[in-house]
Amino acid sequence: MRRVVAMVWLLSLLTSCSLTGDRTSSPPGPTSGLPTNGSPAEPPGTSSAPSVPVPSLTSTTDTQTPGLSSQQAIRLAGRTQVWNGDTQAYETVAQFTRNAQLFLVTKEIGGGTAFAILSGQLFEEKAGAILFATNTAALRDIPDISRNLVTASIDVAGLDVDDPGSGEFHATVDPVMARAVTVLYFHIRNGANYPSKQILTGTVSLELTGDLISGEIALEGADFVGGARPLNRYLATMTSR
């Protein structure tokens, strides 16, 4: 009798150990779904997307103003004037109509637009000849201009309006920087007896609508040597050619 009771007790103990052991061990089959590196498992049928940087919507390596040709033919029509101390007024000494080139670039240093206007050969001794630039970087496509001056990218005029999207630009000459850059000039009369005048003050405005160009030039200057104050004017309108 005692032996039977002992056998029943042993069977009961073994059964109890098997049940409690199932509660603490890992279930058979797949693991919990986490890979060994601890990152979430991917759903079946998917793969990781490659790491691609988001493209910039604003940066550009092009040095040309977007949507604008770097060089355009224009026509200048206007007059040059000289201050008369006796009458205390400016007097017109020449009228002109001239072909010219308009250069537009995006500055590599600091960004923003720069433009230049050249009529005739450099230092041509004819009324209406001009070389103007808002920044020396805009002179890069003009022959015989110092490459050091172009690379320096010196602001000669500040752009009060610089809007390539609408094609509107308005520049005001900085008198201090204009005196430092001695390559910019206009010519008031025909002939070598009337030297070019250094650009010292004034404004230039541009408006580009499709293939059409319009604008105004109102600059003042003086002799390159000893020009204490502007005594000469260059007034012109520009149109497409």
C-alpha positions as CSV (number, residue, x, y, z in Angstrom):
1,M,0.0,0.0,0.0
2,R,2.8,2.4,0.9
3,R,4.5,1.6,-2.4
4,V,1.4,2.5,-4.4
5,V,1.0,5.8,-2.6
6,A,4.7,6.6,-3.2
7,M,4.3,6.0,-7.0
8,V,1.2,8.2,-7.2
9,W,3.0,11.0,-5.4
10,L,6.1,10.7,-7.7
11,L,3.9,10.9,-10.8
12,S,2.1,13.9,-9.5
13,L,5.4,15.7,-8.8
14,L,6.7,15.1,-12.3
15,T,3.6,16.4,-13.9
16,S,3.7,19.6,-11.8
17,C,7.4,20.3,-12.9
18,S,6.6,19.9,-16.6
19,L,3.8,22.5,-16.5
20,T,5.8,25.1,-14.6
21,G,8.7,24.5,-16.9
22,D,6.6,25.3,-20.0
23,R,5.6,28.7,-18.5
24,T,9.2,30.0,-18.2
25,S,10.8,28.7,-21.3
26,S,10.7,30.4,-24.8
27,P,7.9,29.2,-27.0
28,P,8.9,27.0,-29.9
29,G,9.1,28.3,-33.5
30,P,10.1,31.9,-34.6
31,T,11.6,34.4,-32.2
32,S,10.0,37.6,-31.0
33,G,10.5,39.4,-34.4
34,L,13.6,41.5,-33.4
35,P,16.8,40.8,-35.3
36,T,20.0,40.3,-33.4
37,N,21.2,43.9,-33.9
38,G,18.2,45.2,-32.0
39,S,16.5,47.1,-34.9
40,P,12.9,46.5,-35.9
41,A,12.4,43.7,-38.3
42,E,11.3,44.6,-41.8
43,P,7.9,43.5,-43.0
44,P,8.0,40.6,-45.4
45,G,8.6,41.7,-49.0
46,T,10.3,45.0,-48.2
47,S,13.9,46.3,-48.4
48,S,15.7,49.3,-47.0
49,A,15.7,52.5,-49.1
50,P,19.2,53.8,-50.1
51,S,20.4,56.8,-48.3
52,V,20.1,59.6,-50.9
53,P,20.8,63.3,-49.8
54,V,17.9,65.7,-50.4
55,P,18.7,67.9,-53.4
56,S,19.2,71.7,-52.9
57,L,16.5,73.8,-54.4
58,T,18.6,77.0,-54.3
59,S,22.3,76.3,-54.8
60,T,23.8,76.6,-58.2
61,T,27.3,76.4,-59.6
62,D,26.5,78.4,-62.7
63,T,27.9,82.0,-62.7
64,Q,25.3,83.2,-65.1
65,T,22.1,84.9,-64.0
66,P,19.3,82.2,-64.3
67,G,17.1,82.9,-67.3
68,L,19.3,85.7,-68.7
69,S,21.8,85.6,-71.5
70,S,25.3,86.6,-70.3
71,Q,25.7,89.0,-73.2
72,Q,23.0,91.0,-75.0
73,A,23.2,93.7,-77.7
74,I,21.7,97.0,-76.8
75,R,21.4,100.5,-78.2
76,L,22.2,103.7,-76.2
77,A,20.7,107.1,-77.1
78,G,21.5,110.2,-75.0
79,R,23.7,113.2,-74.4
80,T,26.7,114.3,-72.5
81,Q,26.9,117.5,-70.4
82,V,29.4,119.7,-68.8
83,W,29.0,122.1,-65.8
84,N,29.2,125.7,-66.8
85,G,30.5,127.8,-63.9
86,D,29.3,131.0,-65.5
87,T,25.7,130.0,-65.9
88,Q,25.8,127.7,-62.9
89,A,24.1,124.9,-65.0
90,Y,24.9,121.8,-67.0
91,E,25.1,122.3,-70.8
92,T,24.8,119.6,-73.4
93,V,28.0,119.3,-75.4
94,A,27.2,116.1,-77.5
95,Q,24.3,113.9,-78.5
96,F,24.8,110.3,-79.5
97,T,23.2,107.0,-80.6
98,R,25.5,104.0,-80.1
99,N,25.6,100.3,-80.2
100,A,26.7,98.6,-76.9
101,Q,26.8,95.3,-75.1
102,L,25.2,94.4,-71.8
103,F,26.8,91.7,-69.7
104,L,25.0,89.9,-66.9
105,V,26.5,87.5,-64.4
106,T,25.9,86.0,-61.0
107,K,28.7,87.0,-58.7
108,E,30.8,84.0,-57.5
109,I,31.6,85.8,-54.3
110,G,28.6,86.7,-52.2
111,G,26.0,85.9,-54.9
112,G,23.6,88.4,-56.5
113,T,23.6,89.9,-59.9
114,A,26.3,92.0,-61.5
115,F,26.0,93.7,-64.9
116,A,28.3,95.8,-67.1
117,I,27.8,98.0,-70.2
118,L,30.4,98.6,-72.8
119,S,30.0,100.8,-75.9
120,G,32.9,100.9,-78.3
121,Q,36.5,99.8,-77.8
122,L,38.1,100.4,-74.4
123,F,38.8,104.1,-74.0
124,E,37.4,104.9,-77.4
125,E,37.6,108.7,-77.9
126,K,34.1,109.3,-79.1
127,A,31.1,110.9,-77.5
128,G,28.9,108.3,-75.7
129,A,31.6,105.7,-75.3
130,I,31.2,104.1,-71.9
131,L,32.4,101.3,-69.7
132,F,30.3,100.8,-66.5
133,A,30.0,97.8,-64.1
134,T,28.2,97.3,-60.9
135,N,30.9,94.8,-59.9
136,T,34.2,94.1,-61.5
137,A,33.2,90.4,-61.9
138,A,30.9,91.5,-64.7
139,L,33.9,92.6,-66.7
140,R,35.2,89.1,-67.2
141,D,34.2,88.7,-70.9
142,I,35.7,92.1,-71.9
143,P,39.1,91.8,-73.6
144,D,42.1,93.6,-72.1
145,I,40.5,93.8,-68.6
146,S,42.8,92.8,-65.8
147,R,42.0,89.3,-64.6
148,N,43.0,90.3,-61.1
149,L,40.3,93.0,-61.1
150,V,37.7,90.5,-62.3
151,T,38.7,87.9,-59.7
152,A,38.6,90.6,-56.9
153,S,34.8,91.0,-57.5
154,I,34.7,94.6,-56.2
155,D,31.3,96.2,-55.8
156,V,31.4,99.5,-57.5
157,A,27.6,100.0,-57.2
158,G,25.0,98.6,-54.9
159,L,21.9,97.0,-56.3
160,D,18.8,98.6,-54.8
161,V,16.7,96.2,-56.9
162,D,18.1,92.8,-57.9
163,D,15.3,90.6,-59.1
164,P,16.2,88.2,-61.9
165,G,12.7,86.7,-61.7
166,S,11.0,89.9,-62.9
167,G,14.1,91.2,-64.8
168,E,14.4,94.4,-62.8
169,F,17.7,95.8,-61.6
170,H,18.6,99.2,-60.2
171,A,22.1,100.2,-59.2
172,T,23.5,103.2,-57.3
173,V,27.2,104.0,-57.6
174,D,29.2,104.0,-54.4
175,P,31.4,107.1,-54.7
176,V,34.2,105.7,-52.5
177,M,34.5,102.4,-54.4
178,A,34.1,104.1,-57.8
179,R,37.1,106.3,-57.2
180,A,39.1,103.2,-56.3
181,V,38.2,101.4,-59.5
182,T,39.8,103.5,-62.2
183,V,38.8,101.4,-65.2
184,L,35.2,102.7,-65.5
185,Y,34.6,105.8,-67.6
186,F,32.5,107.7,-70.1
187,H,33.5,110.0,-73.0
188,I,31.8,113.3,-73.5
189,R,33.2,114.6,-76.8
190,N,34.8,113.3,-80.0
191,G,38.6,113.5,-80.1
192,A,41.7,112.9,-78.1
193,N,41.6,116.5,-76.8
194,Y,38.7,115.5,-74.5
195,P,39.9,112.8,-72.2
196,S,37.5,110.2,-70.7
197,K,35.8,110.9,-67.4
198,Q,36.0,108.6,-64.4
199,I,32.5,107.5,-63.2
200,L,32.0,108.8,-59.7
201,T,28.2,108.9,-58.9
202,G,24.9,108.1,-60.4
203,T,22.4,105.3,-61.1
204,V,21.7,102.7,-63.8
205,S,18.4,100.8,-64.1
206,L,17.5,97.8,-66.3
207,E,14.3,96.1,-67.1
208,L,14.3,92.8,-69.1
209,T,10.9,91.5,-70.4
210,G,11.4,88.5,-72.6
211,D,13.8,89.5,-75.3
212,L,13.2,93.2,-74.8
213,I,15.6,95.4,-72.8
214,S,15.0,98.9,-71.5
215,G,16.7,101.1,-69.0
216,E,18.2,104.4,-68.1
217,I,21.7,105.7,-67.3
218,A,22.3,108.8,-65.3
219,L,26.0,109.1,-64.3
220,E,28.4,111.8,-63.3
221,G,32.1,111.9,-63.5
222,A,35.3,114.0,-63.5
223,D,38.9,113.9,-64.8
224,F,40.8,110.8,-63.7
225,V,43.5,113.0,-62.2
226,G,42.5,115.7,-59.8
227,G,38.7,115.4,-60.2
228,A,37.6,116.9,-56.9
229,R,33.9,116.6,-57.8
230,P,31.8,115.5,-60.7
231,L,31.5,118.2,-63.5
232,N,30.3,116.0,-66.3
233,R,27.2,114.0,-67.0
234,Y,26.2,111.0,-69.1
235,L,22.5,110.6,-69.7
236,A,21.1,107.9,-71.9
237,T,18.3,105.4,-72.4
238,M,18.9,101.8,-73.5
239,T,16.8,99.6,-75.7
240,S,17.2,96.2,-77.4
241,R,19.1,96.1,-80.6
